[in-house]
Amino acid sequence: MSKYRKGKLYIRRMKPTDKSDSFFTAMDMAVNQMICQTHKRKPPMVLVRHGFKRASVMTAGYSRRQVERRLLGRGTGPKQGGNRFKRMARSWKVKEAA
């Protein structure tokens, strides 16, 4: 794995082993997973950091757009500059403590 990718944000499908430090995010993940199982949908999406094996989930939602909006707020649609999330995720890295 490239050292330049470590700490960058990315969105992927939820895995059964995903965890969160936040109580509200954990509850949101559980509710989303239950709804998706009962309605036979694809698993929900989660936002995590690249390069951390046991890193916690930052936020969860049903779609990529919903996860982006929860992190950045409204205004990330295609007409409002949809690439804003990608630009932000590339530059938002973890500052490692020495």
N, C-alpha and C positions, 0 to 999 in steps of 0.2 A: 504494500500500500504506500502511496506517495505521502511524504511527510507534509506536503502542502495542503493535503485534503483534511488532515486531522483537525477536528473541532468544528468543521463547517456543518451547517444545518442541512438536513434533507428530509423529504417526506416519503414514507413507504407504508405498505399495508401492515396492520397490526399482527404481531405474533403472539402465541399463547404465553410466552415467557416475558413479555414486556411488563415493566413495572414503572411506578411513578412515586416521587417523593411527596408530591402534593396530594392531599386528601381529595380535593375537588376534581383534579385530573384523573385520579384513580377511579372515582365514582363515575365520572363521565365515560371513561374507557369501558367500565363494566356495563353501564346502561347501553352504550353504543353496540357492544358485542352481543348483549342479549337481544336487542332489537334486530340486529342483522341475522342472528340465528333463527329467530322466530319467523321472520319474513323472507328467509333464504336469500339474503343479499351477500355481496362480497364483504370481506372484513373491512372495518373502518380504517382510516388513514391516521398515522401518527407522525409527529415531528420529533426527530432525534438528532444527536450529534454524531458525526462521522468519526470512527476510530476508537470509540469507547465501548468495550464489550458489554459492560453491565450498566451503561448510562441510563438514566431515567428518561421517560417520555416527557416532553415539554408541554405538548397539547395534543388533543385528539379530535377527530371529526369524521363525518361520513364521506367527505370528498376532499381533494387537494385544495380546492378553492375555499372551503370552509376552514380548513386548517390555516391557510394563509391569512384569511380575514381575522381569525382569532388572534393571531400573532401581531398583525400589522393594523388591523382595523379595516374599515371599508376603503374602497378606492383602489383595489388591486385587480379589477376586472380588465378585460381586453381593451376597453375604451379608455380606461384611466391609467394605462401604462402597466400591462400585465407582467412585464419582465422585471418589475420593481422587486418582487420577492427573490428572484434569482440573483439579482445584483446584490441585494442585502445579504443573502445567505452566503455568497462567495466571500464577502468581506467581514462577516461576523464570526470570528474565530475565538476560541478559548485562550485567554492569556494564562499560560502555564506558569505556576509558581516555581521559583528556583529552589 
